[in-house]
Amino acid sequence: MTYKILVTGGAGYIGSHTTLALLEAGYEVVVLDNLCNSSPESLLRVARICGKAPLFIQGDIRDHALLDELFISQRISAVLHFAGLKSVGESVRKPLDYYDNNVAGSVTLCQAMAHAGVFNLVFSSSATVYGEPTQMPIREDFPTGVPTNPYGRSKLMVEDLLQDLAKSDPRWSIALLRYFNPVGAHQSGLIGEDPNGLPNNLLPYVSQVAIGKLKQLSVFGADYPTLDGTGVRDYIHVQDLADGHLSALRTILQKTGVNIWNLGTGIGYSVLEMIRAFEQASGRAVPYKLVERRPGDIAECWADPTKAANELDWKAKRGLPEMMADTWRWQAANPQGYGR
């Protein structure tokens, strides 16, 4: 049986890599994306890489009529839900946009799924739902905390509503995938992370400094209780992350209820370690300055990925050198990203 998968936000960074992995694994793929933070060029390049193209529908998950029509016209087996706004800083400035898009959009999507009799859902969540954990590494049975920004709270709200949904109807099978810090790009250099405007995440900023697009990197906080004083995070290659989605999809197609899995490497790297590793991979200097901590940032955060290894037969395979080399290959070949 060939499953047809709806990927919301499938033209974005993680969505495009997962769309590619799905196509390569033999799934049929329908991508729904409003292109507010992505480019249709990513999907054209996905087709170049694997010789197969997803069906692309430009539209918004908040559009009831569009979703109803999509589920009627396409025999969807499961949904991978990536569509959402993701900038922490922007969420503080525009909280209503985040609650409308991320939370209300997820409600609309789930209503359309239920109406169509589609009950398999993989949700793109985040380690931000843990708030400020008191110990490391972070396990799935840790209590969720109080996220420090509307972006994180929107993710936790969607998790809560999906938990309630599964309790209300035993037909639902839901995976909550809590990512740590996705980095890297496809080894072809054809698809990668292409942020709108100033990058919000560390590695796109580092790579844009290295290529001369930005002047220097600001390192927020050098007085944390870590090895070198800078923040420590768990960075995971985006292709490992995509593989994690396929493993979660295969698992939920065989069971019901809600399952939660961390997707991380279980290894933490500091900001300065990341800069040095990138300089080594690229052969370029990355000028930086040490500045004050950002409110809400925590000293360290990394995953215990044991549960995913045991239950999904999945673990991250790509190390820091591959993350850096693939990021640099993408940035060097695409200095303007997808050229939006």
N, C-alpha and C positions, 0 to 999 in steps of 0.2 A: 504493500500500500504506500502510495506517495502522499505525504502530508503537505498541505498548503498552509504556510505560515504568514500571518500578518505582522509586519514589523513597523510599529509606529516610531517616527523619528529615525527611519532607516537610512536617511541620507546624511545623518550626522556622523561624528567621529566614531563612537563605539558602534552605533547602528550600522554604519557602512561596512565595518570589519565583520560584524556578526552576519550581515546579509551575505557577504562573500563566503563566510564559513558555511552558512546554511546551503547556499547554491552548490558549493563544492561537495557537500555531504549528500546531495541528491534531493533536497527539499525544493518545492515550488515556493516562491516568495512574492508577496505583495507588499510594497512599501507605501506607507502613508506618511507624508511629511509636508508641513506648511512652509518649509525653507526659510524660517525666520532666523535660523542660525546655522544654515547648512547650504550646500550647493548641489544641484542635480548632476554636476560634473562628477561627483564622487561615484554615482551609480553607473555612469558611462564608463568610468575607469574600472569599476568592479566587473563589468561585462568584458572589458579588455583583458583582465587578468584571468578570468575563468571561462570565457567563451559563452557565458549565459547571462541573461539580463533579468532582473526582477521586473514585475509589472509595477510601474510607478504611478501613484495617484497623488496629485498635489491637493492637499486639504488639511483640515484642522480636526483634532480629536474632539473639539467642542461642538462640532457640526453634527447634530442629531440626524438630520436627513441624509447627509453624506454617508455616515456610518451605517445607517439602516440599509441604504442602497448598496453599499460595499458588501455587507454580509449576505445580502440577498443574491448578488451577482457572483460572488466568489465563495466557493465551498471551503471556508477557513476551518482548520483543525485546532489551531492554537494562536495565541497572540504573544509576541515579545514587545513589551511596552517600554520604549526609550524616550518617547516624546515628552519633553519638559524643559523648562528654563533652568539654568544651572549655575549662574554666577552669584556667589555669596554676596559680594558687594552690591550688585544690582538689586538683589532680593531685599536688602536693607532699605534701599532707596525707593523701590517699587513693590512693596509687599503684596498689594492687591493683584498685580500681574502674576505673581508666583502662585498665589492661592487660586486664582482663576484658571490659569493654564495647568498647573501641576495637580491640584486637588479636584477642582470642578471638571477638568478635562478627563481625569481618571474615572470620575463618577459617570460621565457621559459614555465613555468607552465601555465600562462594565455594564451599564444599562443596555447598550446596543448588543454586547456579547450575550447577555442573558436572553434578550429578546430573540436572538438568532440561535440560541441553544449551543453556544460555544462557551465552554467552562474551563479551558486550559489557558493559564496566564503566567508568564514570567515577567516579573516587575523589576525594573532597574532602580534599586534603592541605593543606599549609601551608608558608609561607616559613620557619617555624621549623626545617625539616629542614636548612637551610643552616648552622645553628649561628651562628658569628661570622665572616662573610666578611671577607676582608682588603681587598677593594676593592668599589666601587660603580660602576654598578648591578649587580645580581645577574643572572647568566645561568644558563640551565638546565644548561649544561655545567660549572658550578662544582661542586666536590666537596661532597657532603653533609657536614656537620660533626657535632659532638656536641651535640645539643640540650640546653639547660640545665635541663630539667624533664621529668617523666614524660609530660606531654601531648605535647610535641614528640617525645619518643622513641617514643611510641605511634604517631604519624603516620609516622615514619621506618621503624618495624618493619613497618607495613602496606605501605608502599612496597616494602620489601625482599621481603616475602612475595609481593607481586603480581609483582615482577620474576621471582622464582623460578618462580612459577606459569606465566607466559608462556613461560619457557624450557622448561618441562616439557611444554607442550602448545601447538602452534602455532595452535590454534583461538581462543585468547584474544586479544581486542583491548581494550586497557586504556589509559585516559587518566589520568595523574596530574596533577591541577590544583593548583598551588602558589599559594594565595591570599596576598595581602598583607593589607591591613586593610579589611575590608568595613564600609561605613557607609551611612547614608541609609535611605530607605524608598520604597515605591511612591508615586507622585505623588498618588494618590487620598487618601492619609492613612489608608487602611483597614487596611493591613498594614505592620508594621515590626518593630523589634527590641524584645522584651519579656523582659528578663533576669529570672531568679528571684533575689529578694533584691538584694543590693548589686551593681551592675554591675561587670563585670570589665574592660570595654573603655572607652576614653576617651569616645567621643561619647555613648553612653547616660548616662554619669555627668554629662557636661557638660549634657546636656539636662534631666536630673532636678534639677540645681542651678538651672538657669535657671527651671524651673517651680516651684521652691520645695520640692520633695520632699526634696532633700538640701541641707545647709547650705553646703558649699564643696567645691571640688575640690583634691585633693593632686596637685601636679606633682612627679613623682619624678625629681629630678636637674636642677640648673640649671648644672652645670659641665662638660657634655659639650663636646667640640670641634666645636660647631655654631654656626650664625649667631647664635642667642640663648642658647645653653647648654642648651636643652632637646632631648629626643630627637626625631629626625626619622624619619617613617614614610611609606610609600606607602599612601594611602587610596583605595579604589575603591568607587564607588557599587554597591550591592547589585544594582541592575537591570543594570548592565554586567556584573557577575559572573554573573548568571543567563543573560544572552545568551552569555557565554563558555562556559557549560555546554552550551547548545544547539549552538554551533559545534563544540565538542569531540565531542558525541554524533554529529552528522552526519558528522564526519570518521572516527570509529572504526567506524561502521557500514559504511565502505567499505574498511577495511584491518585488518590484524592486527598483533600485537606490542604493545609498550609505548611510549607517547609521553608526554613530559613538557612541560607548558607553564606558564609563569608567568602569572598573571592579576593585573595591576597597571596603574597609569597611567604609570609611569616618572618620576613627580614626587614628591619628598619634601616634606612639610610638618612644621614643628616643632609641639610641643604648644601653644606660645603663639600661633602663627599660626592653629591650629585654634580656639583659644578666641576670638580676635579675629574670625575669620570667622563663628563661631556667634553672637557678640554682635551682629554686623552683621545677620545674617539674622533673628534673633529679636527684636531690639530690647530684649533683656534683658541685664543684667549677670551675669557668671559669676564670683563671688568664688573666688579660689584662693590656695593657699599653696605655697611652694617647700619641698620636703622632700628628705631624702637619697635617693640613687639606690636602686633595688631591685636586689638581687643577680641577676645573669644578664641584665639589660637591656643592649642595645648602643646605641651613640650614634646610628647611622643605618642605615636599611634601606629600599632601594627597588628596584624591578624594572627589568630590561631586558625590555620586552614585545615585542621585535622578532620573536621566533620565533612567537608566537601570531598576530601580524599577518600574517606570511608564510605560515604553514601553516594557520591557521584562518580567515583573512580577518576577524579580529576585532581591535578595539581599543576601549578605554574612550572613551566619548563625553561623559560628564557630568563637569563640572568642580566645583571646590570650592563655588561658590555654590549649585549644584543639590543637592549633598550636604547642605549645611547647611539650605537651605530645606525640603527633603523631610524631614529629620530633625525639624526644628522643627514642621512641619505634623503629622506623626505624633504627636509628644509632646504638642502642645497639644490635639489632638483626642482623645487617649487617655492622660490623665494617669496612669491605673492600668493601662496596657497593655491586655491583653485581659480584664482584670478577673478573673483567676484567684483 
